[in-house]
Amino acid sequence: MTDNTRYILQAGSFGASGDAESTKAKLAMMGLAARVESADISGKTVYRVRMGPYGSAGELAEAKQKLTGSGLPAIAIKAQ
């Protein structure tokens, strides 16, 4: 990761906002700040649980390890 490259982590993508909010709450209980973002994909709304952005490889790896250690998916996405 270069100094100006920033990444976010996606901890899930759901068809129902309640499922996304539940995952966000689980992350909060673990001391991790997350947000729910909605997106329109092929005419359907999806709700993504995202964290970050992270500016260093160390921060990204630490957060990703916490997610996977609790059984949640952790997909790194380059921030736009």
VMD Tcl script that builds the backbone (N, CA, C; Angstrom):
set m [mol new atoms 240]
animate dup $m
set s [atomselect $m all]
$s set {name element resname resid chain x y z} {
  {N N MET 1 A 0.851 -1.173 0.000}
  {CA C MET 1 A 0.000 0.000 0.000}
  {C C MET 1 A 0.897 1.237 0.000}
  {N N THR 2 A 0.682 2.150 -0.890}
  {CA C THR 2 A 1.450 3.379 -0.904}
  {C C THR 2 A 0.848 4.365 0.079}
  {N N ASP 3 A 1.601 5.422 0.361}
  {CA C ASP 3 A 1.154 6.396 1.355}
  {C C ASP 3 A -0.170 7.055 1.007}
  {N N ASN 4 A -0.460 7.239 -0.276}
  {CA C ASN 4 A -1.696 7.930 -0.641}
  {C C ASN 4 A -2.841 6.981 -0.980}
  {N N THR 5 A -2.603 5.677 -0.920}
  {CA C THR 5 A -3.668 4.712 -1.180}
  {C C THR 5 A -4.405 4.432 0.114}
  {N N ARG 6 A -5.730 4.542 0.075}
  {CA C ARG 6 A -6.537 4.290 1.261}
  {C C ARG 6 A -7.551 3.203 0.929}
  {N N TYR 7 A -7.828 2.389 1.924}
  {CA C TYR 7 A -8.754 1.280 1.741}
  {C C TYR 7 A -9.866 1.326 2.777}
  {N N ILE 8 A -11.011 0.796 2.386}
  {CA C ILE 8 A -12.105 0.579 3.321}
  {C C ILE 8 A -12.336 -0.924 3.397}
  {N N LEU 9 A -12.947 -1.355 4.481}
  {CA C LEU 9 A -13.310 -2.763 4.635}
  {C C LEU 9 A -14.812 -2.886 4.545}
  {N N GLN 10 A -15.264 -3.866 3.808}
  {CA C GLN 10 A -16.691 -4.176 3.748}
  {C C GLN 10 A -16.920 -5.444 4.551}
  {N N ALA 11 A -17.812 -5.341 5.539}
  {CA C ALA 11 A -18.086 -6.461 6.446}
  {C C ALA 11 A -19.382 -7.172 6.098}
  {N N GLY 12 A -19.974 -6.832 4.969}
  {CA C GLY 12 A -21.186 -7.516 4.545}
  {C C GLY 12 A -22.008 -6.658 3.613}
  {N N SER 13 A -22.850 -7.322 2.836}
  {CA C SER 13 A -23.776 -6.662 1.920}
  {C C SER 13 A -25.107 -7.388 2.045}
  {N N PHE 14 A -26.172 -6.635 2.299}
  {CA C PHE 14 A -27.456 -7.231 2.644}
  {C C PHE 14 A -28.590 -6.634 1.821}
  {N N GLY 15 A -29.631 -7.412 1.637}
  {CA C GLY 15 A -30.817 -6.948 0.939}
  {C C GLY 15 A -31.784 -6.218 1.851}
  {N N ALA 16 A -31.595 -6.347 3.163}
  {CA C ALA 16 A -32.473 -5.694 4.136}
  {C C ALA 16 A -31.644 -4.790 5.041}
  {N N SER 17 A -32.113 -3.565 5.243}
  {CA C SER 17 A -31.362 -2.622 6.066}
  {C C SER 17 A -31.215 -3.113 7.502}
  {N N GLY 18 A -32.201 -3.840 8.005}
  {CA C GLY 18 A -32.136 -4.351 9.372}
  {C C GLY 18 A -30.970 -5.306 9.581}
  {N N ASP 19 A -30.684 -6.134 8.575}
  {CA C ASP 19 A -29.550 -7.057 8.668}
  {C C ASP 19 A -28.231 -6.285 8.711}
  {N N ALA 20 A -28.143 -5.241 7.896}
  {CA C ALA 20 A -26.936 -4.416 7.881}
  {C C ALA 20 A -26.767 -3.698 9.217}
  {N N GLU 21 A -27.855 -3.159 9.752}
  {CA C GLU 21 A -27.787 -2.464 11.042}
  {C C GLU 21 A -27.395 -3.424 12.160}
  {N N SER 22 A -27.860 -4.663 12.088}
  {CA C SER 22 A -27.505 -5.674 13.086}
  {C C SER 22 A -26.003 -5.961 13.059}
  {N N THR 23 A -25.440 -6.063 11.863}
  {CA C THR 23 A -24.000 -6.290 11.736}
  {C C THR 23 A -23.232 -5.079 12.238}
  {N N LYS 24 A -23.710 -3.888 11.923}
  {CA C LYS 24 A -23.075 -2.659 12.408}
  {C C LYS 24 A -23.065 -2.642 13.933}
  {N N ALA 25 A -24.171 -3.048 14.554}
  {CA C ALA 25 A -24.260 -3.087 16.016}
  {C C ALA 25 A -23.286 -4.112 16.590}
  {N N LYS 26 A -23.147 -5.251 15.929}
  {CA C LYS 26 A -22.199 -6.277 16.378}
  {C C LYS 26 A -20.780 -5.721 16.360}
  {N N LEU 27 A -20.462 -4.983 15.318}
  {CA C LEU 27 A -19.141 -4.370 15.221}
  {C C LEU 27 A -18.937 -3.337 16.328}
  {N N ALA 28 A -19.966 -2.565 16.628}
  {CA C ALA 28 A -19.875 -1.568 17.697}
  {C C ALA 28 A -19.589 -2.242 19.035}
  {N N MET 29 A -20.198 -3.406 19.265}
  {CA C MET 29 A -19.959 -4.151 20.504}
  {C C MET 29 A -18.502 -4.622 20.587}
  {N N MET 30 A -17.861 -4.761 19.437}
  {CA C MET 30 A -16.454 -5.164 19.379}
  {C C MET 30 A -15.525 -3.949 19.433}
  {N N GLY 31 A -16.107 -2.751 19.531}
  {CA C GLY 31 A -15.312 -1.534 19.582}
  {C C GLY 31 A -14.889 -1.016 18.225}
  {N N LEU 32 A -15.575 -1.456 17.172}
  {CA C LEU 32 A -15.238 -1.040 15.811}
  {C C LEU 32 A -16.319 -0.118 15.252}
  {N N ALA 33 A -15.899 0.996 14.709}
  {CA C ALA 33 A -16.840 1.938 14.105}
  {C C ALA 33 A -17.142 1.509 12.676}
  {N N ALA 34 A -18.415 1.454 12.343}
  {CA C ALA 34 A -18.837 1.070 10.994}
  {C C ALA 34 A -19.999 1.949 10.577}
  {N N ARG 35 A -20.309 1.909 9.301}
  {CA C ARG 35 A -21.446 2.663 8.772}
  {C C ARG 35 A -22.172 1.781 7.770}
  {N N VAL 36 A -23.427 2.110 7.528}
  {CA C VAL 36 A -24.221 1.402 6.525}
  {C C VAL 36 A -24.390 2.336 5.333}
  {N N GLU 37 A -24.024 1.857 4.160}
  {CA C GLU 37 A -24.182 2.616 2.920}
  {C C GLU 37 A -25.132 1.854 2.012}
  {N N SER 38 A -26.061 2.562 1.398}
  {CA C SER 38 A -26.974 1.904 0.463}
  {C C SER 38 A -26.501 2.161 -0.963}
  {N N ALA 39 A -26.787 1.195 -1.828}
  {CA C ALA 39 A -26.424 1.314 -3.240}
  {C C ALA 39 A -27.490 0.617 -4.071}
  {N N ASP 40 A -27.701 1.127 -5.270}
  {CA C ASP 40 A -28.657 0.520 -6.192}
  {C C ASP 40 A -27.889 -0.388 -7.149}
  {N N ILE 41 A -28.152 -1.686 -7.069}
  {CA C ILE 41 A -27.492 -2.666 -7.934}
  {C C ILE 41 A -28.568 -3.379 -8.749}
  {N N SER 42 A -28.553 -3.165 -10.043}
  {CA C SER 42 A -29.520 -3.797 -10.957}
  {C C SER 42 A -30.962 -3.581 -10.507}
  {N N GLY 43 A -31.258 -2.366 -10.067}
  {CA C GLY 43 A -32.621 -2.025 -9.673}
  {C C GLY 43 A -33.006 -2.443 -8.264}
  {N N LYS 44 A -32.082 -3.029 -7.514}
  {CA C LYS 44 A -32.366 -3.438 -6.139}
  {C C LYS 44 A -31.443 -2.688 -5.191}
  {N N THR 45 A -31.963 -2.319 -4.037}
  {CA C THR 45 A -31.150 -1.634 -3.043}
  {C C THR 45 A -30.427 -2.660 -2.182}
  {N N VAL 46 A -29.122 -2.467 -2.045}
  {CA C VAL 46 A -28.325 -3.293 -1.142}
  {C C VAL 46 A -27.736 -2.383 -0.072}
  {N N TYR 47 A -27.529 -2.959 1.092}
  {CA C TYR 47 A -27.009 -2.213 2.233}
  {C C TYR 47 A -25.668 -2.819 2.618}
  {N N ARG 48 A -24.632 -1.998 2.527}
  {CA C ARG 48 A -23.269 -2.461 2.766}
  {C C ARG 48 A -22.778 -1.929 4.109}
  {N N VAL 49 A -22.164 -2.803 4.874}
  {CA C VAL 49 A -21.562 -2.401 6.142}
  {C C VAL 49 A -20.082 -2.172 5.871}
  {N N ARG 50 A -19.630 -0.934 6.100}
  {CA C ARG 50 A -18.260 -0.569 5.755}
  {C C ARG 50 A -17.557 0.114 6.913}
  {N N MET 51 A -16.242 -0.028 6.910}
  {CA C MET 51 A -15.380 0.564 7.927}
  {C C MET 51 A -14.215 1.263 7.240}
  {N N GLY 52 A -13.664 2.260 7.899}
  {CA C GLY 52 A -12.490 2.951 7.365}
  {C C GLY 52 A -12.847 4.323 6.841}
  {N N PRO 53 A -11.979 4.951 6.113}
  {CA C PRO 53 A -10.828 4.384 5.407}
  {C C PRO 53 A -9.603 4.199 6.310}
  {N N TYR 54 A -8.734 3.307 5.871}
  {CA C TYR 54 A -7.477 3.020 6.542}
  {C C TYR 54 A -6.345 3.486 5.648}
  {N N GLY 55 A -5.392 4.197 6.233}
  {CA C GLY 55 A -4.291 4.757 5.458}
  {C C GLY 55 A -3.015 3.952 5.512}
  {N N SER 56 A -2.977 2.936 6.391}
  {CA C SER 56 A -1.764 2.122 6.467}
  {C C SER 56 A -2.122 0.645 6.386}
  {N N ALA 57 A -1.165 -0.129 5.925}
  {CA C ALA 57 A -1.371 -1.573 5.816}
  {C C ALA 57 A -1.601 -2.186 7.189}
  {N N GLY 58 A -0.941 -1.650 8.214}
  {CA C GLY 58 A -1.098 -2.165 9.568}
  {C C GLY 58 A -2.505 -1.978 10.101}
  {N N GLU 59 A -3.062 -0.783 9.912}
  {CA C GLU 59 A -4.436 -0.508 10.362}
  {C C GLU 59 A -5.427 -1.416 9.646}
  {N N LEU 60 A -5.249 -1.560 8.346}
  {CA C LEU 60 A -6.141 -2.396 7.546}
  {C C LEU 60 A -6.069 -3.851 8.006}
  {N N ALA 61 A -4.855 -4.363 8.195}
  {CA C ALA 61 A -4.679 -5.760 8.606}
  {C C ALA 61 A -5.280 -6.015 9.982}
  {N N GLU 62 A -5.110 -5.069 10.904}
  {CA C GLU 62 A -5.648 -5.235 12.257}
  {C C GLU 62 A -7.174 -5.301 12.237}
  {N N ALA 63 A -7.804 -4.400 11.513}
  {CA C ALA 63 A -9.266 -4.393 11.434}
  {C C ALA 63 A -9.773 -5.648 10.720}
  {N N LYS 64 A -9.090 -6.046 9.663}
  {CA C LYS 64 A -9.497 -7.240 8.916}
  {C C LYS 64 A -9.404 -8.482 9.798}
  {N N GLN 65 A -8.359 -8.568 10.609}
  {CA C GLN 65 A -8.183 -9.712 11.505}
  {C C GLN 65 A -9.310 -9.765 12.541}
  {N N LYS 66 A -9.715 -8.610 13.066}
  {CA C LYS 66 A -10.816 -8.577 14.032}
  {C C LYS 66 A -12.107 -9.090 13.397}
  {N N LEU 67 A -12.357 -8.697 12.163}
  {CA C LEU 67 A -13.576 -9.136 11.478}
  {C C LEU 67 A -13.564 -10.636 11.225}
  {N N THR 68 A -12.495 -11.122 10.625}
  {CA C THR 68 A -12.447 -12.545 10.294}
  {C C THR 68 A -12.412 -13.404 11.552}
  {N N GLY 69 A -11.800 -12.899 12.614}
  {CA C GLY 69 A -11.753 -13.627 13.870}
  {C C GLY 69 A -13.116 -13.789 14.516}
  {N N SER 70 A -14.042 -12.907 14.176}
  {CA C SER 70 A -15.399 -12.997 14.728}
  {C C SER 70 A -16.372 -13.633 13.736}
  {N N GLY 71 A -15.833 -14.176 12.643}
  {CA C GLY 71 A -16.673 -14.874 11.674}
  {C C GLY 71 A -17.336 -13.985 10.641}
  {N N LEU 72 A -16.925 -12.734 10.565}
  {CA C LEU 72 A -17.494 -11.814 9.571}
  {C C LEU 72 A -16.574 -11.742 8.355}
  {N N PRO 73 A -17.155 -11.538 7.170}
  {CA C PRO 73 A -16.306 -11.372 5.991}
  {C C PRO 73 A -15.578 -10.036 6.062}
  {N N ALA 74 A -14.439 -9.957 5.437}
  {CA C ALA 74 A -13.682 -8.712 5.414}
  {C C ALA 74 A -13.097 -8.538 4.025}
  {N N ILE 75 A -13.707 -7.674 3.251}
  {CA C ILE 75 A -13.264 -7.429 1.886}
  {C C ILE 75 A -12.655 -6.033 1.825}
  {N N ALA 76 A -11.383 -5.954 1.459}
  {CA C ALA 76 A -10.715 -4.662 1.319}
  {C C ALA 76 A -11.063 -4.065 -0.041}
  {N N ILE 77 A -11.447 -2.794 -0.031}
  {CA C ILE 77 A -11.835 -2.090 -1.256}
  {C C ILE 77 A -11.053 -0.786 -1.307}
  {N N LYS 78 A -10.453 -0.499 -2.456}
  {CA C LYS 78 A -9.713 0.753 -2.616}
  {C C LYS 78 A -10.693 1.917 -2.541}
  {N N ALA 79 A -10.406 2.877 -1.660}
  {CA C ALA 79 A -11.273 4.049 -1.513}
  {C C ALA 79 A -11.145 4.927 -2.746}
  {N N GLN 80 A -12.266 5.522 -3.137}
  {CA C GLN 80 A -12.265 6.370 -4.332}
  {C C GLN 80 A -12.054 7.811 -3.971}
}
mol reanalyze $m
mol bondsrecalc $m
mol representation Tube
mol addrep $m
